[in-house]
Amino acid sequence: MAIPYSEAISILEEVALSLSSTFSQTGDTVPILRAVGRICRQFYRSPISTPTFDSSAMDGFAVCSSLTVNASLSNPLFMCVKGTMAAGDTPLQISNRVIDGCLPCVEIMTGAQFPNSGLDEPSFDACIKIEDTVVVGGPDIEARYIQIIKPAQSNQNRRSAGSDFEVGELIISPGTTVKPHHVMALAALGIREMSVFRKPRVGILSTGSELLSHKDSMNEDRVQVRDCNGPYLEAVLSGLGIEATNFGIVNDSSTEFQVELSQRLLAEPYDVVVTTGAVSVGKFDFVRAGITAMGAELHFHKLAIRPGHPVLFATIPHWPKLQKNRARNINLISSSSGDNLSVTRSNTAFFGLPGNPIAAAVCLRFLVIPYLRSLHSVPLLDKPIPATFTHSPSTSPGTFTKPFGLQAFWHGNVSAERSEVTISSDQGSNKLRPLLSANCWVSIPPQCGRLEPGDLIEAFEMYPPSLGL
């Protein structure tokens, strides 16, 4: 019996939780530049306050604001430039006393520290930007003077020490995908390396004697269909930073399927294996029987969703157990395959997706990817886009119906403002062309049997931006 989608999500989360500890035990410590796109494993907090000193936010002139209170258009204030400070310069020591009838100021560049004043003298606490001054001559041809016509305010154009990051302030949390702006902050704080989750390893296997790899030439003596599911799954997963390996195609044979899958799992550890096709109830739908013969634990088979109803989820025992239980029965193991029996490996999550490409795409987006997110201890689903249903091109006068009790995922288009959504006119699970003009998946809950223009619904990006938050 088909179970609800919400129940399937709970099962995925429970299984991921049981396997996540093994998954998270090993990570990678990488330079921050190589961490972009990876998922952070630990909290990173600022070890220092930044800026570490007060500095100018403008190119201009450093002054003591309290000494400029009388400046006005009718009473302009002349100041003598006593030096220049650029970013990185050691602060000048300048007296703030009136000399030869003029107050001192210091030319200062953006990012430079403010000069120090004399003992018991008011400090240089403001910067007057160049545009608000007039450079004038003076009695000494080598001297430089400026004229201002309004008072400076305390801390004007001044960046205070610690005004950006404080000591202990959070930079990035576990489960967050590292972005270039994280690199910017970490570099500014002197953090050179990051601990990130290792990339999940996912194997992909397409089933079907009629299938032909996209790399191979057609055989005129056979009726063949190009495999599009394998390349699609590999492209989406690789784009999310997952180590995806396409095993290729296996014929409609339970024995061949078991041999191929078992040999792959015995040779390398995989967190997830995803297959397409052979999961329904037809004569050549052998996947369920095949993985059961390999000792798999079945968690669900058939969901109350459209498309993707026949989808299957199971866990295959880790390879030493698999070898012990199954090798003698189906003669899978070569004499060299027992060399690494001491290696500890977790069970492998197994997703059997339908063969129709749109159904496979939906199951990848709303089952496989949520499971991978849960392995990283982040919410299974990324945030939906709230939108208003406007119409479906296939219906008149704009209503939309679906079987009650089924969770539907239809491709469609959400507006640039993400406020309105339409549903693609052709939702055939074997049709690829309509997907080319879609930019989202529209989620229609089981209890909804009819949509009217103006109804509020949820949409999801066609591809999640990342595995993490």
C-alpha positions as CSV (number, residue, x, y, z in Angstrom):
1,M,0.0,0.0,0.0
2,A,1.3,3.5,-0.9
3,I,2.3,5.5,2.1
4,P,1.9,9.4,2.4
5,Y,4.8,11.6,1.3
6,S,5.0,13.0,4.9
7,E,5.5,9.6,6.3
8,A,8.3,8.8,3.7
9,I,10.1,12.0,4.8
10,S,10.0,10.9,8.4
11,I,11.4,7.5,7.4
12,L,14.2,9.2,5.4
13,E,15.1,11.4,8.4
14,E,15.1,8.4,10.8
15,V,17.4,6.4,8.6
16,A,19.7,9.3,7.9
17,L,19.9,10.0,11.6
18,S,21.0,6.4,12.2
19,L,23.7,6.6,9.6
20,S,24.8,10.3,10.0
21,S,27.1,9.6,12.9
22,T,29.2,7.3,10.7
23,F,29.0,9.7,7.8
24,S,30.2,12.7,9.9
25,Q,33.0,10.8,11.7
26,T,35.3,11.6,8.8
27,G,35.7,15.0,7.3
28,D,38.2,17.1,5.4
29,T,40.3,20.0,6.6
30,V,40.9,22.2,3.6
31,P,42.2,25.7,2.8
32,I,39.4,28.2,2.9
33,L,39.6,28.8,-0.8
34,R,38.9,25.1,-1.4
35,A,36.0,25.1,1.0
36,V,33.6,27.0,-1.2
37,G,30.6,24.8,-2.0
38,R,31.5,22.3,0.8
39,I,29.4,22.0,4.0
40,C,30.9,23.3,7.3
41,R,31.3,20.7,10.1
42,Q,31.8,23.0,13.1
43,F,31.2,26.5,14.5
44,Y,33.7,29.2,13.4
45,R,33.7,32.4,15.6
46,S,35.8,35.5,15.3
47,P,39.0,35.2,17.3
48,I,39.5,38.9,17.3
49,S,37.5,42.2,17.1
50,T,37.6,44.0,13.8
51,P,38.7,46.6,12.9
52,T,41.5,46.2,15.4
53,F,41.8,50.0,15.5
54,D,39.8,53.1,14.8
55,S,40.2,54.2,11.2
56,S,38.9,56.7,8.6
57,A,36.0,55.7,6.4
58,M,36.8,58.4,3.9
59,D,39.7,60.2,2.1
60,G,39.8,63.5,3.9
61,F,41.2,65.4,6.8
62,A,41.4,64.1,10.5
63,V,40.3,66.8,12.9
64,C,39.2,67.3,16.5
65,S,35.4,67.9,16.2
66,S,35.2,69.9,19.4
67,L,37.5,72.5,18.0
68,T,35.4,73.1,14.9
69,V,32.1,74.0,16.6
70,N,32.4,77.7,15.4
71,A,33.0,77.0,11.8
72,S,30.3,78.5,9.5
73,L,29.8,80.1,6.1
74,S,30.3,83.5,7.6
75,N,33.1,82.4,9.9
76,P,35.2,79.9,7.9
77,L,37.8,77.9,9.9
78,F,41.3,77.7,8.5
79,M,43.3,74.6,9.4
80,C,47.0,73.8,8.7
81,V,47.7,70.3,7.3
82,K,50.5,68.8,9.4
83,G,51.0,65.5,7.6
84,T,49.6,62.7,5.6
85,M,48.5,59.2,6.8
86,A,47.8,56.3,4.5
87,A,46.3,52.9,5.4
88,G,49.0,50.9,7.1
89,D,51.0,53.9,8.3
90,T,52.0,54.2,12.0
91,P,49.9,57.0,13.5
92,L,51.5,60.4,13.6
93,Q,51.9,62.2,16.9
94,I,50.4,65.7,16.3
95,S,49.6,68.4,18.9
96,N,46.1,69.7,18.7
97,R,47.1,73.2,19.9
98,V,46.6,76.3,17.8
99,I,49.9,77.2,16.1
100,D,50.4,80.5,14.3
101,G,46.6,81.2,14.6
102,C,45.6,77.9,12.9
103,L,44.3,74.6,14.2
104,P,46.1,71.5,13.0
105,C,44.6,68.7,10.8
106,V,46.1,65.6,9.1
107,E,45.4,64.5,5.6
108,I,44.1,60.9,6.0
109,M,43.2,58.1,3.5
110,T,40.5,55.5,3.8
111,G,41.4,52.8,6.2
112,A,44.2,54.8,7.9
113,Q,44.4,55.1,11.6
114,F,43.7,58.5,13.2
115,P,46.7,60.4,14.4
116,N,47.5,60.7,18.1
117,S,47.2,64.0,19.9
118,G,49.4,65.4,22.7
119,L,49.0,64.5,26.3
120,D,45.9,66.1,27.9
121,E,44.8,67.4,24.4
122,P,41.5,66.6,22.7
123,S,41.8,63.7,20.3
124,F,41.4,63.6,16.5
125,D,38.0,62.0,16.4
126,A,36.5,62.9,13.0
127,C,37.2,63.0,9.3
128,I,36.1,65.8,7.0
129,K,35.9,64.4,3.5
130,I,37.8,66.2,0.8
131,E,34.7,67.4,-1.0
132,D,33.7,69.4,2.1
133,T,36.9,71.4,2.2
134,V,38.6,74.1,0.2
135,V,42.4,74.0,-0.2
136,V,43.8,77.5,0.2
137,G,47.3,79.0,0.2
138,G,49.1,80.2,3.3
139,P,51.9,82.5,4.5
140,D,54.4,79.8,4.0
141,I,54.6,78.5,0.4
142,E,55.4,75.0,1.7
143,A,52.5,74.9,4.1
144,R,49.1,73.5,3.2
145,Y,45.8,74.9,4.5
146,I,42.2,73.9,4.2
147,Q,39.0,75.9,4.9
148,I,35.8,74.4,6.3
149,I,32.5,76.2,6.7
150,K,30.6,73.8,9.1
151,P,31.4,71.9,12.3
152,A,32.5,68.3,12.2
153,Q,30.6,65.8,14.3
154,S,32.2,63.5,16.8
155,N,33.1,60.2,15.1
156,Q,32.1,61.6,11.7
157,N,33.4,59.2,8.9
158,R,35.2,57.2,11.5
159,R,35.2,53.4,11.8
160,S,35.4,52.4,15.4
161,A,37.5,49.4,16.5
162,G,35.3,46.3,16.9
163,S,32.5,47.8,14.9
164,D,32.4,44.9,12.5
165,F,33.2,41.7,14.3
166,E,33.4,41.2,18.0
167,V,35.4,38.5,19.7
168,G,33.4,35.3,19.7
169,E,30.9,36.5,17.0
170,L,29.6,33.6,14.9
171,I,30.9,33.5,11.3
172,I,29.5,30.2,10.0
173,S,27.6,27.3,11.6
174,P,27.7,23.5,11.0
175,G,25.5,22.4,8.1
176,T,26.0,25.7,6.2
177,T,27.3,25.7,2.6
178,V,30.5,27.7,2.4
179,K,30.1,30.7,0.1
180,P,32.7,33.3,-1.1
181,H,31.5,35.8,1.5
182,H,32.4,33.3,4.2
183,V,35.9,33.1,2.7
184,M,36.1,36.9,2.8
185,A,35.2,37.1,6.5
186,L,37.4,34.1,7.5
187,A,40.4,35.6,5.6
188,A,39.9,39.0,7.3
189,L,40.0,37.2,10.6
190,G,43.1,35.2,9.9
191,I,41.4,31.8,9.7
192,R,43.2,29.8,7.0
193,E,41.5,26.4,7.1
194,M,38.1,24.9,7.6
195,S,36.7,21.6,8.6
196,V,34.1,20.5,6.1
197,F,31.9,17.4,5.7
198,R,33.4,14.9,3.3
199,K,31.5,14.8,0.0
200,P,28.7,12.2,-0.1
201,R,29.5,9.3,-2.4
202,V,26.5,8.4,-4.6
203,G,26.4,5.6,-7.2
204,I,24.0,5.8,-10.1
205,L,22.8,2.8,-12.1
206,S,20.2,2.7,-14.9
207,T,18.3,-0.5,-15.7
208,G,16.8,-1.6,-19.0
209,S,18.0,-3.8,-21.8
210,E,16.7,-1.3,-24.3
211,L,18.9,1.5,-23.0
212,L,21.9,2.9,-24.7
213,S,24.5,5.2,-23.1
214,H,24.6,8.8,-24.5
215,K,28.3,8.1,-25.3
216,D,27.6,5.1,-27.5
217,S,26.5,4.7,-31.1
218,M,23.1,3.2,-32.1
219,N,23.0,-0.4,-33.1
220,E,20.7,-0.7,-36.1
221,D,19.9,-4.3,-35.3
222,R,18.3,-3.4,-32.0
223,V,15.5,-1.2,-30.8
224,Q,17.3,1.2,-28.4
225,V,16.5,4.2,-26.3
226,R,19.1,6.7,-25.1
227,D,19.6,6.7,-21.3
228,C,18.9,10.2,-20.1
229,N,18.2,9.5,-16.4
230,G,21.8,8.5,-15.6
231,P,23.4,11.7,-17.0
232,Y,20.6,13.9,-15.4
233,L,21.1,12.4,-12.0
234,E,24.9,12.7,-12.3
235,A,24.7,16.3,-13.5
236,V,22.3,17.4,-10.6
237,L,24.3,15.7,-7.9
238,S,27.7,16.8,-9.2
239,G,26.4,20.3,-9.3
240,L,25.6,20.1,-5.6
241,G,29.2,19.1,-4.7
242,I,28.4,15.4,-4.4
243,E,30.9,12.8,-5.6
244,A,28.6,11.1,-8.1
245,T,29.7,8.0,-10.0
246,N,27.6,6.7,-13.0
247,F,27.9,2.9,-13.0
248,G,26.3,2.8,-16.4
249,I,23.5,0.5,-17.6
250,V,22.4,-3.0,-16.5
251,N,20.2,-5.3,-18.5
252,D,16.8,-6.5,-17.4
253,S,18.2,-9.4,-15.4
254,S,18.0,-9.8,-11.6
255,T,21.3,-11.7,-11.5
256,E,23.1,-9.2,-13.6
257,F,21.7,-6.4,-11.4
258,Q,22.9,-8.2,-8.2
259,V,26.3,-8.9,-9.6
260,E,26.8,-5.3,-10.8
261,L,25.6,-3.7,-7.6
262,S,27.3,-6.1,-5.2
263,Q,30.7,-5.8,-7.0
264,R,30.4,-2.0,-6.8
265,L,29.6,-2.0,-3.1
266,L,32.3,-4.5,-2.3
267,A,34.9,-2.5,-4.2
268,E,34.1,1.0,-2.9
269,P,32.1,2.5,0.0
270,Y,29.0,4.5,-1.2
271,D,26.6,6.4,1.0
272,V,23.8,6.1,-1.4
273,V,23.0,4.2,-4.6
274,V,20.3,5.4,-6.9
275,T,18.8,3.3,-9.7
276,T,16.2,4.1,-12.3
277,G,13.6,1.8,-13.7
278,A,12.4,-1.8,-12.8
279,V,10.6,-0.8,-9.5
280,S,7.0,-1.2,-10.6
281,V,5.1,-4.5,-10.8
282,G,5.8,-5.6,-14.4
283,K,7.5,-8.8,-15.5
284,F,10.9,-7.1,-15.7
285,D,10.7,-5.1,-12.5
286,F,13.3,-6.9,-10.6
287,V,14.9,-4.3,-8.3
288,R,12.9,-5.1,-5.2
289,A,13.6,-8.8,-5.4
290,G,17.2,-8.1,-6.3
291,I,18.0,-6.0,-3.3
292,T,16.0,-8.3,-1.0
293,A,18.2,-11.2,-2.1
294,M,21.2,-9.0,-1.1
295,G,20.0,-8.7,2.4
296,A,18.5,-5.2,2.1
297,E,16.0,-3.8,4.6
298,L,13.0,-2.3,2.8
299,H,11.7,0.9,4.3
300,F,9.0,1.8,1.8
301,H,7.9,0.9,-1.7
302,K,5.3,3.0,-3.4
303,L,4.3,6.5,-2.3
304,A,1.1,8.5,-2.6
305,I,2.7,11.0,-4.9
306,R,2.5,11.9,-8.6
307,P,4.7,11.5,-10.4
308,G,7.0,8.9,-8.8
309,H,4.5,6.5,-7.3
310,P,6.6,3.3,-7.6
311,V,9.7,4.7,-5.8
312,L,11.5,2.4,-3.4
313,F,13.8,3.1,-0.4
314,A,15.9,0.6,1.4
315,T,19.2,0.1,3.1
316,I,21.8,-2.5,2.0
317,P,24.0,-4.0,4.7
318,H,27.6,-2.9,4.8
319,W,29.9,-4.9,2.5
320,P,31.5,-7.3,5.0
321,K,28.0,-8.5,6.0
322,L,27.0,-8.5,2.3
323,Q,30.0,-10.6,1.5
324,K,29.3,-13.1,4.3
325,N,25.6,-13.5,3.5
326,R,25.6,-13.4,-0.3
327,A,28.9,-14.1,-1.9
328,R,28.7,-17.9,-1.9
329,N,25.1,-17.9,-3.2
330,I,25.7,-15.8,-6.3
331,N,29.4,-16.2,-6.7
332,L,30.1,-12.5,-6.8
333,I,33.4,-12.1,-5.1
334,S,36.8,-12.5,-6.7
335,S,39.7,-14.0,-4.8
336,S,41.2,-10.5,-4.2
337,S,38.0,-8.9,-2.9
338,G,38.6,-9.9,0.7
339,D,41.7,-7.9,1.2
340,N,40.0,-5.1,3.1
341,L,37.7,-7.1,5.4
342,S,38.8,-5.1,8.4
343,V,37.5,-1.8,6.8
344,T,34.3,-0.6,8.6
345,R,31.6,0.6,6.4
346,S,28.1,1.9,7.0
347,N,25.0,0.5,5.4
348,T,24.2,2.0,2.0
349,A,21.0,3.8,1.5
350,F,19.3,2.6,-1.7
351,F,16.7,4.5,-3.8
352,G,15.0,2.8,-6.6
353,L,13.5,5.5,-8.8
354,P,11.0,5.0,-11.6
355,G,12.3,4.9,-15.2
356,N,10.2,7.8,-16.5
357,P,12.5,10.8,-16.5
358,I,10.2,13.4,-14.9
359,A,9.2,10.9,-12.2
360,A,12.9,10.2,-11.6
361,A,13.6,14.0,-11.5
362,V,10.8,14.5,-8.9
363,C,12.1,11.6,-6.7
364,L,15.6,12.9,-6.9
365,R,14.5,16.4,-5.9
366,F,12.1,15.5,-3.1
367,L,13.5,12.2,-1.7
368,V,17.1,11.6,-2.6
369,I,18.3,15.2,-2.0
370,P,16.3,15.6,1.3
371,Y,18.0,12.4,2.5
372,L,21.5,13.8,1.6
373,R,20.6,17.0,3.4
374,S,19.6,15.1,6.5
375,L,22.9,13.3,6.5
376,H,24.4,16.7,7.1
377,S,22.0,17.4,9.9
378,V,20.1,20.2,8.1
379,P,16.4,20.4,7.3
380,L,15.4,17.8,4.7
381,L,13.7,20.4,2.5
382,D,15.0,23.8,1.5
383,K,12.7,26.7,2.0
384,P,9.7,26.9,-0.3
385,I,8.7,29.9,-2.3
386,P,5.2,31.1,-1.3
387,A,3.3,32.0,-4.4
388,T,-0.2,32.6,-5.7
389,F,-1.6,30.3,-8.4
390,T,-2.6,32.1,-11.4
391,H,-3.6,29.5,-14.0
392,S,-2.7,26.4,-15.8
393,P,-2.4,26.7,-19.6
394,S,-4.1,23.3,-20.0
395,T,-7.3,24.2,-18.2
396,S,-10.1,26.6,-18.7
397,P,-10.9,29.0,-17.2
398,G,-7.8,28.5,-15.1
399,T,-8.7,25.9,-12.6
400,F,-6.5,22.8,-11.8
401,T,-7.6,19.5,-10.5
402,K,-5.7,16.4,-9.3
403,P,-6.7,13.2,-7.4
404,F,-7.5,13.9,-3.8
405,G,-5.1,12.3,-1.3
406,L,-2.0,12.4,-3.5
407,Q,1.0,14.7,-3.1
408,A,1.7,16.2,-6.5
409,F,4.9,17.8,-7.7
410,W,4.3,19.5,-11.1
411,H,6.8,21.6,-13.0
412,G,5.9,25.2,-13.7
413,N,7.0,28.8,-13.6
414,V,7.2,31.2,-10.8
415,S,7.5,34.9,-11.6
416,A,10.7,36.9,-11.2
417,E,9.0,38.6,-8.2
418,R,8.2,35.1,-6.8
419,S,4.6,36.0,-6.2
420,E,2.7,34.2,-8.9
421,V,3.1,30.7,-10.3
422,T,1.7,28.8,-13.3
423,I,1.7,25.1,-13.9
424,S,3.1,23.6,-17.1
425,S,0.4,22.4,-19.5
426,D,1.9,19.0,-20.2
427,Q,2.9,17.0,-17.1
428,G,3.6,13.7,-18.9
429,S,6.2,11.9,-16.9
430,N,8.0,10.9,-20.1
431,K,8.0,14.4,-21.6
432,L,11.3,16.3,-21.5
433,R,10.4,19.3,-23.7
434,P,8.1,21.0,-21.2
435,L,10.8,20.9,-18.5
436,L,13.0,23.1,-20.6
437,S,10.7,26.1,-20.1
438,A,10.0,25.5,-16.4
439,N,11.9,27.0,-13.5
440,C,10.3,25.5,-10.4
441,W,8.4,22.5,-8.9
442,V,4.9,23.3,-7.6
443,S,4.0,21.3,-4.5
444,I,0.3,20.5,-4.2
445,P,-0.7,18.9,-0.9
446,P,-2.8,15.7,-0.7
447,Q,-5.8,17.4,0.8
448,C,-6.0,19.8,-2.2
449,G,-8.1,18.4,-5.1
450,R,-8.7,21.7,-7.0
451,L,-6.8,24.9,-7.4
452,E,-8.4,28.2,-8.3
453,P,-6.6,31.4,-9.4
454,G,-5.6,33.3,-6.3
455,D,-5.0,30.2,-4.2
456,L,-1.7,30.3,-2.2
457,I,0.6,27.4,-2.9
458,E,4.3,26.5,-2.4
459,A,6.9,26.3,-5.1
460,F,10.5,25.0,-4.9
461,E,13.5,26.0,-7.0
462,M,14.1,23.5,-9.8
463,Y,17.4,22.6,-8.3
464,P,18.3,23.4,-4.7
465,P,21.1,26.0,-4.3
466,S,23.1,23.7,-2.2
467,L,22.8,20.7,0.2
468,G,23.3,23.0,3.2
469,L,21.5,26.0,4.6
